[in-house]
């Protein structure tokens, strides 16, 4: 069974930049099917603010042919050993919206999931640089909405300059996440995400975009002094 993982680690600027320039591939790492290496960002902070970016950290979203391949990567590869000092979650694919060419062949049949159970949400986009200002205008309010939602246990953004953008969040329940996505939250700002999606449908911000939903399998390690993010 294919297994997905999302890793966070304090690895230092040199290691982070090396992963951005030469990310691991299926040719270099046994059992790896695809990986996206990115720099984490703090949700909701202005894009011009240096504290938004964490260049000494690394975020890696990856697909594997087995959990054993993840273990071997963390035990034996240089980047993997740095990631092993941080935290990661292992996940089973549930559902997707949109499309990213590198992932299309890796996403199997969709799976039903109890709306009362936890989910992990990952978005991945290839930004149109000409639409960057529009994207920031519509995206920042949504970032704040996700960041401040009490149903999330962790939420962040990530990027690989200049076109790849991602978000990652863990939700206490699938229902809490879909309520946010569909604008079913209380208050006048509860429909921020729904309005941003309407604007994207009117004129796309991206060359490619996908929203992925996963069932968490397990979590490992420590991140920001916490060893538990799964509900």
Backbone as a ProteinNet text record, in pm:
[ID]
protein_1_A
[PRIMARY]
XXXXXXXXXXXXXXXXXXXXXXXXXXXXXXXXXXXXXXXXXXXXXXXXXXXXXXXXXXXXXXXXXXXXXXXXXXXXXXXXXXXXXXXXXXXXXXXXXXXXXXXXXXXXXXXXXXXXXXXXXXXXXXXXXXXXXXXXXXXXXXXXXXXXXXXXXXXXXXXXXXXXXXXXXXXXXXXXXXXXXXXXXXXXXXXXXXXXXXXXXXXXXXXXXXXXXXXXXXXXXXXXXXXXXXX
[TERTIARY]
83.5	0	87.6	56.5	128.7	105.8	210.1	203.8	257.8	187.7	234.3	289.3	378.9	433.6	455	448.2	480.9	576.5	695.6	804.1	832.5	869.1	913.6	1038	1141.6	1265.2	1342.5	1413.9	1513.3	1644.9	1680	1794.7	1909.8	1889	1991.2	1975.7	2023	2003.9	2073.6	2194.8	2269.6	2195.8	2148.5	2075.6	1944.2	1874.9	1747.7	1767.8	1865.7	1891.3	1934.1	2015	2055.6	1937.4	1838.2	1719.2	1634.1	1632.2	1556.8	1621	1754.2	1826	1829.6	1852.5	1861.6	1773.8	1643.7	1552.8	1572.2	1538.7	1546.4	1449.7	1487.7	1404.3	1395.8	1312	1299.5	1427	1510.6	1638.3	1743.4	1730.4	1832.4	1790.4	1658.7	1608.9	1519.8	1559.9	1477.1	1338.8	1236.8	1101	1032	1105.5	1044.8	980.2	856.1	786.1	783.6	773.6	783	801.3	875	894.6	893.6	837.5	839.2	911.4	1024.3	1100	1073.6	1039.7	996.3	1044.1	1039.5	1069.5	938.7	925	801	779.9	652.3	613.4	503.9	497.5	395.3	268.1	158.1	31.9	-10.8	-61	-122.2	-29.7	101.3	192.9	213.8	235	254.6	372.1	358.8	462.6	592.2	585.6	705.9	776.3	718.3	775.5	873.6	1001.5	1100.4	1062.8	992.6	958.3	854.5	797.4	706.1	780.8	906.1	981.9	1077.3	1097.2	1183.2	1290	1390.5	1487.5	1578.9	1580	1660.6	1583.4	1458.8	1375	1343	1291.7	1255.2	1120.8	1039.1	914.6	923.1	893.2	899.3	767.3	702.7	582.5	621.5	592.6	645.4	546.8	563.3	487.4	585	551.9	640.3	565.7	643.5	577.3	549.6	604.1	578.8	631.6	586	640.8	786.4	821.7	960.8	1055.6	1010.4	1093.8	1117.1	1015.5	1033.2	1137.7	1127.2	1222	1365	1382.2	1517	1571.4	1487.2	1528.4	1573	1495.9	1529.8	1654.5	1681.5	1796.4	1926.2	1917.7	2040	2079.6	1985.5	2022.2	2056.7	2138.8	2181.6	2063.4	1978.6	1861.2	1766.3	1749.2	1659.2	1700.3	1829.4	1875.3	1849.8	1855.2	1818.2	1668.3	1588.4	1444.2	1405.3	1481.4	1452	1465	1538.1	1552	1428.8	1340.4	1219.8	1097.3	991.9	861.9	803.8	727.2	652.8	527.5	432.4	309.5	302.6	255.6	234	84.9	49.8	-89.8	-132.6	-262.3	-326.1	-412.6	-400.2	-476.6	-625.4	-705.6	-850.7	-916.1	-884.2	-957.3	-875.2	-903.8	-836.6	-932.7	-896.7	-961.3	-849.9	-868	-764.4	-658.9	-545.4	-446.6	-307.7	-209.1	-66.9	-5.2	59.6	102.8	190.7	280.6	371.6	300.8	179.2	107.6	-3.8	-42.2	-162	-157.3	-43.2	-33.9	-21	2.8	27.3	-97	-202.8	-323.6	-421.9	-444.6	-530.3	-676.3	-762.1	-905.6	-936.6	-1035.7	-1072.9	-1140.8	-1128.7	-1176.2	-1272.9	-1382.9	-1475.2	-1412.3	-1453	-1394.5	-1501.4	-1509.9	-1607.3	-1581.1	-1683.9	-1664.3	-1629	-1645.7	-1610.1	-1463.4	-1391.6	-1252.8	-1156.6	-1032.7	-933.6	-893.2	-850.3	-795.7	-675.9	-590.3	-479.7	-510.3	-495.4	-520	-388.8	-360.6	-241.6	-285.9	-245.2	-263.4	-126.8	-123.8	0.1	-34.2	42.1	10.6	136.7	124.7	228.5	174.5	225.3	171.6	204.5	108.2	134.8	193.1	316.6	380.1	302.5	235.4	156.8	36.8	-1.3	-117	-77.2	51.4	101	30.7	10.7	-51.5	-198.1	-268.6	-406.8	-410.8	-318.1	-316.1	-291.6	-197.8	-169.7	-292.7	-356.4	-474	-583.7	-610.4	-717.3	-671.3	-542.3	-492.8	-467.5	-421.7	-388.9	-508.9	-628.8	-743	-776.4	-756.2	-781.8	-677.6	-551.5	-446.8	-484.8	-530.7	-569.6	-686.9	-779.4	-895.9	-855.2	-762.8	-715.4	-632.9	-541	-453.4	-532	-640.9	-715.4	-827.3	-846.8	-955.8	-920.7	-1003.3	-971.5	-974.3	-1025.7	-1031.5	-901.6	-801.6	-672.4	-574	-491.3	-386.9	-252.9	-234.3	-115.1	-152.2	-100.1	-124.5	-7.5	33	143.5	137.8	217	235.5	380.7	409.9	546.6	563.3	688.7	712.4	846.4	854.7	980.8	989.1	1078.2	1082	1099.5	1028.1	938.1	791.6	767.2	632.9	556.5	623.5	554.9	510.8	382.1	324.6	244.3	242	171.4	115.9	10.5	-35.9	-52.7	-41.4	-51.5	-127.6	-225.5	-299.9	-357.3	-367.8	-432.4	-558.1	-669.2	-799.3	-853.5	-919	-976.6	-1078.9	-1156.1	-1254.7	-1261.9	-1303.9	-1324.1	-1436	-1539	-1651.2	-1605.2	-1516.8	-1467.9	-1396.1	-1320.9	-1249.2	-1345.8	-1441	-1533.3	-1626.5	-1658.1	-1737.2	-1661.6	-1529.4	-1448.7	-1442	-1414.4	-1399.8	-1527.1	-1641.7	-1768.7	-1836.5	-1768	-1823	-1936.3	-1933.2	-2041.2	-2003.9	-1908.3	-1868.4	-1947.2	-1961.4	-2034	-1952.9	-2022.3	-1955.8	-1943.4	-1921.8	-1917.8	-1794.7	-1689.3	-1567	-1560.8	-1669	-1667.9	-1664.7	-1690.1	-1693.3	-1569.2	-1459	-1337.7	-1287.8	-1280	-1227.8	-1319.1	-1447.8	-1542.7	-1533.1	-1518.4	-1507.7	-1377.6	-1267.9	-1139.9	-1147	-1218.5	-1232.2	-1318.2	-1417.1	-1497.3	-1410.8	-1322.7	-1233.9	-1135	-1084.7	-992.8	-1063	-1188.1	-1263.4	-1288.7	-1305.2	-1326.9	-1201.8	-1085.3	-958.7	-849.9	-798.3	-709.7	-580	-535.3	-407.1	-290.3	-319.3	-215.1	-213.9	-97	-87	-148.6	-118.7	-174.3	-204.3	-307.5	-344.3	-417.9	-388	-464.6	-480.5	-596.1	-621.6	-631.8	-555	-548.9	-594.2	-667.9	-715.3	-663	-614.9	-552.8	-607	-602.6	-626.1	-491.1	-471.5	-343.7	-326.9	-207	-175.1	-99.1	6.2	88.7	172.7	223.2	315.8	440.3	552.7	681.7	766	835.7	929.4	868.8	940.6	903.1	916	819.3	822.7	775.1	857.3	825.8	785.6	867.7	854.2	728	663.7	545.4	567.1	519.4	530.6	395.2	289.9	158.2	78.2	43.9	-44.6	-170.3	-167	-286.9	-387.8	-515.2	-615.9	-628
-119.1	0	125	221.2	347.6	420.2	481.1	557.6	696.6	797.1	934.5	980.3	1077	1131	1280.5	1349.1	1491.9	1511.5	1567.6	1579.8	1726.7	1755.8	1888	1870.9	1951.9	1939.6	2069.9	2095.6	2202.7	2144.6	2173.4	2107.4	2203.1	2333.4	2430.1	2475.9	2597.2	2657.8	2578.4	2528.8	2457.9	2331.8	2253	2130.4	2163.4	2266.7	2304.2	2347.4	2432.4	2477.3	2361.1	2270.3	2153.3	2068.7	2053.9	1975.3	2045.2	2179.6	2253	2239.1	2246.2	2240.2	2098.2	2001.9	1862.1	1775.7	1778.6	1699	1550	1466.3	1321.8	1278.1	1176.1	1124.2	973.2	916.5	770.6	704	780.1	725.4	720.4	805.9	813.4	750.6	735.6	682	561.1	441	321.5	337	302.3	304.9	438.6	545.6	678	691.2	739.8	757.2	903.3	994.9	1137.6	1214.9	1327.5	1411.9	1558.2	1641.2	1786.7	1842	1909.1	1970.2	2120	2175.2	2314.2	2378.5	2510.6	2588.2	2620.7	2588.7	2621.2	2771.3	2809.2	2948.3	2953.8	3064.9	3084.7	3137.1	3069	3109.8	3247	3327.1	3453.5	3572.9	3551.6	3665.4	3724.7	3856.8	3922	3861.3	3851	3786.9	3866.4	3996.7	4079.7	4076.4	4009.1	4005.1	3888.5	3914.7	3805.2	3693.5	3726.9	3623.5	3524.2	3551.8	3453.8	3328.5	3343.5	3234.7	3169.5	3038.7	2964.2	2889	2962.3	2898.8	2797	2793.7	2694.4	2564.1	2562.2	2443.1	2384.1	2261.2	2194.1	2124.4	2129.4	2052.4	1961.9	1834.3	1737.9	1661.3	1665.8	1588	1479.9	1353.6	1244.7	1129.5	1051.9	928.5	812.7	701.2	585.4	458	356.4	229.2	145.6	186.5	114.2	196	161.2	225.7	186.3	64.9	22.9	113.5	165.9	257.6	387.6	434.2	554.7	529.3	414.1	381.2	376.1	314.1	302.9	440.7	524.9	661	738.3	729.5	803.2	749.3	621.1	557.3	573.1	583.4	565.5	684.4	770.2	880.8	1004.9	1092.1	1212.6	1302.4	1330.8	1413.1	1342.7	1211.9	1136.3	1141.5	1132.5	1138	1274.7	1381.6	1513.4	1520.1	1464.3	1463.8	1378.8	1274.1	1186.8	1259.8	1371.7	1450.5	1536.3	1546.4	1626.7	1541.9	1570.3	1503.9	1473.7	1365.3	1341	1260.7	1270.8	1192.9	1105.3	982.7	889.5	880.3	869.9	890.2	797.7	771.3	696.6	793.4	789.3	877.9	847.8	955.9	942.8	1002.1	1129	1198.8	1316.6	1357	1474.5	1556.9	1684.6	1775.7	1843.1	1861.2	1920.3	1819.4	1870.9	1780.3	1842.3	1760.6	1792.1	1678.4	1709.8	1606.9	1500.6	1541	1444.1	1344.8	1379.1	1294.3	1212.2	1244.6	1182.8	1030.6	973.1	827.3	762.7	844.3	790.4	787.5	856.1	866.2	760.3	663.9	550.4	585.7	483.7	505.7	575.2	663.6	736.8	644.8	680.7	597.5	678.7	616.8	683.3	695.9	800.8	826.9	885.8	836.1	884.2	1032.2	1114.7	1258.7	1295.2	1201.3	1229.3	1199	1142.1	1102.8	1211.5	1210.7	1311.6	1296.7	1408.1	1406.3	1500.5	1472.4	1560.5	1619.8	1750.8	1819.8	1876.7	1851.2	1904.7	1967.6	2091.3	2151.4	2167.3	2155.4	2172.4	2247.6	2352.9	2437.6	2479.7	2497.6	2559	2697.2	2798.6	2933.8	2996.1	3067.5	3156.5	3285.1	3316.6	3434.8	3562.1	3564.8	3682.6	3702.6	3597.1	3603.6	3609.8	3633.6	3627.6	3728.1	3851.1	3952.1	3918.5	3870.4	3826	3712.2	3618.4	3502.2	3544.4	3636.3	3683.8	3753.4	3835.2	3908.9	3815.2	3709.6	3617	3507.5	3476.2	3364.7	3397.9	3520.1	3554.7	3543.5	3592.3	3573.7	3427.4	3342	3199.6	3139.8	3180.5	3134.3	3167.5	3290.2	3330.7	3247	3216.4	3137.1	2997.5	2935.1	2801.5	2808.3	2905	2919.4	2933.9	3011.4	3043.7	2945.5	2846.9	2751.6	2657.6	2649.3	2564.5	2415.8	2377.7	2236	2184.9	2274.4	2230.2	2211.6	2107.5	2086	2140.5	2154.7	2215.2	2263.9	2378.6	2429.1	2516.8	2504.8	2585.2	2588.4	2677.8	2683.4	2648.2	2625.3	2594.4	2635.5	2657.7	2700.4	2647.9	2632.7	2610.9	2717.8	2814.8	2928.3	2882.2	2944.3	3055.6	3013.8	2894.4	2860.7	2762.1	2680.4	2575.4	2625.5	2610.9	2650.4	2534.8	2524.9	2415.2	2461.9	2395.8	2411.1	2272.6	2266.7	2140.2	2167.7	2084.4	2100.3	1966	1950.6	1834.2	1882.5	1814.8	1855	1749.1	1793.9	1700.5	1608	1662	1581.2	1626.4	1534.5	1569.4	1672.1	1661.6	1755.6	1898.4	1917.9	2052.2	2111.7	2029.3	2077.5	2112.3	2025.9	2052.1	2169.5	2189.8	2307.2	2434.9	2436.3	2552.8	2571.9	2464.8	2472.7	2524.1	2479	2511.7	2635.7	2707.5	2831.2	2813.1	2703.7	2678.4	2720.9	2811.2	2858	2983.5	3007	3124.2	3251	3363	3491.7	3534.7	3664.4	3718.9	3676.2	3629.4	3587	3435.1	3366.7	3221.1	3165.6	3251.8	3204.9	3248.2	3283.7	3328.6	3225.6	3099.3	2994.6	2976.9	2972.6	2952.4	3066.4	3190.3	3304	3299.3	3256.7	3246.1	3140.3	3031.9	2928.5	2978.3	3058.3	3117.2	3207.6	3284.8	3372.5	3291.4	3182.1	3095.9	3035.6	2994.3	2938.1	3043.5	3168.9	3276.6	3298.8	3303	3321.8	3254.5	3144.4	3059	3130.5	3105.7	3158.6	3070.6	2946.6	2845.5	2779.2	2726.4	2636.2	2501.3	2454.2	2328.5	2348.3	2279	2290.3	2164.3	2115.2	2002.8	2016.9	1974.9	1960.2	1811.4	1765.7	1623.8	1603	1495.8	1461.1	1321.8	1306.5	1181.3	1135.9	1004.4	946.5	930.8	991.7	973.7	831	776.1	641.6	647.1	728.4	739.1	864.5	910.3	1022.5	982.1	1048.1	1008	1131.3	1134.2	1240.9	1357.4	1468.6	1587.8	1710	1800.8	1927	2037.9	2139.3	2252.6	2205.2	2113.4	2061.5	1979.2	1934.9	1850.5	1719.4	1610.9	1480.5	1424.5	1506.5	1459.1	1571.1	1549.4	1640.1	1569.3	1437.3	1364.7	1362.3	1391.9	1389.6	1251.2
0	0	0	-85.9	-85.1	47.2	97.8	221.8	193.4	243.1	231.1	365.8	361.1	485.5	471.8	585.1	589.8	706	676.1	772.1	801.8	926.6	969	1055.2	1027.2	1104.7	1102.7	1212.1	1218.2	1169.3	1045.5	984.6	953.2	969.5	932.7	788.5	760.4	628.8	518.7	544.2	439.7	395.3	491.3	457.1	386.4	434.2	372.5	227.8	203.4	67	-22	32.3	-45.6	-87.6	1.8	-31.9	-136.2	-133.8	-234.9	-372.3	-375	-501.9	-558.1	-471.2	-514.4	-425.4	-447.7	-364.7	-389.7	-291.9	-313.8	-422.7	-497	-606.3	-597	-680.8	-684.8	-735.2	-804	-851.7	-742.3	-641.8	-537.3	-405.8	-382.4	-255	-282.5	-237.1	-258.3	-194.8	-271	-219.7	-225.2	-258.8	-271.8	-409.3	-412.1	-538	-582.8	-487.8	-519.6	-390.3	-396.4	-278.9	-318.5	-232.8	-245.8	-123.1	-143.4	-34.4	-34.1	81.9	90.6	220.2	223.8	342.7	414.3	542.9	614.1	627.8	638.2	659	765.4	836.6	938	872.3	892.9	832.2	881.2	788.7	823.5	831.7	835.6	843.3	704.5	695.7	565.2	489.8	357	276.6	276.8	307	309.6	445	541.8	675.9	685.8	717.9	723.6	819.8	928.4	1026.6	973.9	858.1	797.8	756.1	718	656.7	757.6	742.6	834.5	754.6	702.4	613.2	680.3	812.6	884	906.1	858.6	873	736	737.9	612.9	631.4	528.1	522.2	400.3	418.2	308.8	302.4	187.5	160.2	60.7	93.6	11.1	1	-106.7	-128.2	-136.7	-70.1	-58.8	-96.7	-132.8	-164	-39.5	77.5	201.6	319.4	439.8	558.8	579.4	537.5	549.8	473.3	359.3	281	357.7	430.6	512.8	620.1	687.8	794.5	741.5	626	569	531.2	475.3	439.8	563	671.4	792.9	860.5	841.3	906.8	829.2	694.4	614.7	527.5	490.2	401.4	482.8	424.7	495.3	529.3	430.4	457.7	553.3	534	620.3	766.2	793.1	931.8	993.9	912.9	963.7	992.4	903	923.8	1044.5	1071.6	1185.5	1318.8	1319.3	1442.3	1468.1	1369	1382.1	1407.3	1331.3	1350	1213.6	1205.3	1081.5	1109.6	1017.4	1022.9	898.4	916.6	805.6	777.1	648.4	610.4	497.4	494.8	386	306.1	174	87.6	95.4	103.5	105.5	-19.1	-49.6	-155.7	-206	-330.4	-386	-469.1	-482.2	-574.6	-653.1	-781.4	-863.7	-904.1	-954.3	-1013.2	-1011.1	-976.1	-990.2	-1071.3	-1180	-1274.1	-1208.5	-1116.5	-1055.3	-963.4	-920.3	-825	-888	-1010.1	-1068.2	-1066.3	-1101.5	-1107.8	-970	-866.7	-732.8	-646.1	-688.2	-607.6	-651.2	-565.1	-597.3	-574.7	-578.1	-563	-430.6	-434.6	-315	-214	-85.4	25.1	110.3	154.7	245.9	383.9	457.1	588	678.1	801	898.2	927.9	914.8	933.1	1076.7	1171	1310.9	1340.5	1242.8	1264	1216.8	1268.7	1228.4	1081.9	1022.4	887.3	880.4	782.2	747.5	610.8	598.2	471.3	418.7	291.9	225.4	94.7	70.2	-61.7	-126.8	-258	-333.8	-461.6	-491.1	-606	-678.3	-810.3	-892.6	-934	-869.3	-882.8	-1017.6	-1074.4	-1187.3	-1129.7	-1162.9	-1105	-1136.8	-1251.2	-1288.4	-1196.1	-1122.4	-1033.5	-886	-858.8	-721.5	-630.2	-676.7	-591.2	-563.6	-663.7	-641.2	-541.4	-556.9	-468.3	-323.8	-302.7	-167.1	-108.5	-190.2	-142.7	-93.6	-169.8	-133.7	-38.9	-43.3	36.3	182	211.3	349.4	443.2	407	497.3	523	422.7	442.1	536.1	520.3	611.4	756	780	914.9	965.5	875.2	913.1	957.5	883.6	920.9	1048.4	1055.6	1172.1	1301.6	1296.8	1417.8	1447.9	1363.5	1384.8	1500.6	1603.8	1719.2	1689.1	1573	1536.6	1475.4	1454.2	1403	1518.3	1508.1	1608.2	1561.5	1430.3	1372.1	1232.4	1193.9	1058.5	1018	892.2	841.2	689.6	632.9	488.3	458.3	331	289.4	144.2	103.7	-33.5	-83.1	-214.5	-283.8	-391.2	-371.7	-465.4	-609.3	-703.5	-678.5	-700.6	-740.9	-787.7	-700.1	-621.5	-547	-410.5	-381	-253.4	-196.9	-63.9	0.4	133.8	179.3	316.8	377.3	508.8	582.3	711	741	866.1	910.3	1042.3	1101.7	1171.6	1145.6	1197.4	1293	1400	1497.1	1432.9	1339.5	1268	1122.6	1037.7	897.2	883.3	967.5	959.3	986	1083.7	1113.5	993	922.2	805.5	692.7	664.2	553.5	585.6	713.3	750.1	715.1	741.9	708	556.9	484.9	339.8	273.4	321.6	256.7	314.5	403.3	455.7	552.9	630.2	725.8	868.3	882.7	1015.4	1051.5	1181.6	1229.2	1204.6	1196.1	1183.1	1038.1	1019.5	884.2	806.9	876.5	809.6	791.6	825.9	818.6	677.7	578.9	440.1	361.8	430.3	362.4	261.5	304.3	215.8	95.3	119.9	9.4	-91.9	-44.3	-135.5	-215.4	-149.6	-220.3	-329.6	-303.4	-405.4	-522.9	-493.8	-601.8	-689.2	-625.9	-701.1	-783.4	-728.1	-804.1	-924.7	-906.3	-1019.1	-1126.5	-1084.3	-1181.5	-1265.7	-1200.4	-1269.8	-1187.7	-1237.7	-1158.2	-1121.8	-997.4	-951.2	-995.1	-1034.4	-1047.9	-1185.7	-1221.8	-1335.8	-1300.3	-1178.9	-1128.3	-980.1	-933.6	-792.2	-750.5	-628.7	-575.8	-425.3	-377.7	-234.4	-205.2	-108.3	-74.2	69.9	89.8	223.8	258.8	382.9	425	560.4	579.7	712.6	780.7	898.5	967.4	1017.6	997.4	1044.3	1176.2	1180.7	1301.4	1292.3	1406.7	1409.2	1486.6	1454.6	1509	1535.6	1649.6	1678	1754.1	1752.8	1828	1737.9	1749.4	1676.4	1769.1	1784.7	1871.4	2011	2063.1	2199.9	2221.8	2114.5	2127	2052.4	2109.7	2046	2005.3	2017.7	1978.6	1913.3	1787.2	1714.4	1665.3	1658.9	1617.4	1731.9	1702.6	1808.6	1870.9
[MASK]
+++++++++++++++++++++++++++++++++++++++++++++++++++++++++++++++++++++++++++++++++++++++++++++++++++++++++++++++++++++++++++++++++++++++++++++++++++++++++++++++++++++++++++++++++++++++++++++++++++++++++++++++++++++++++++++++++++++++

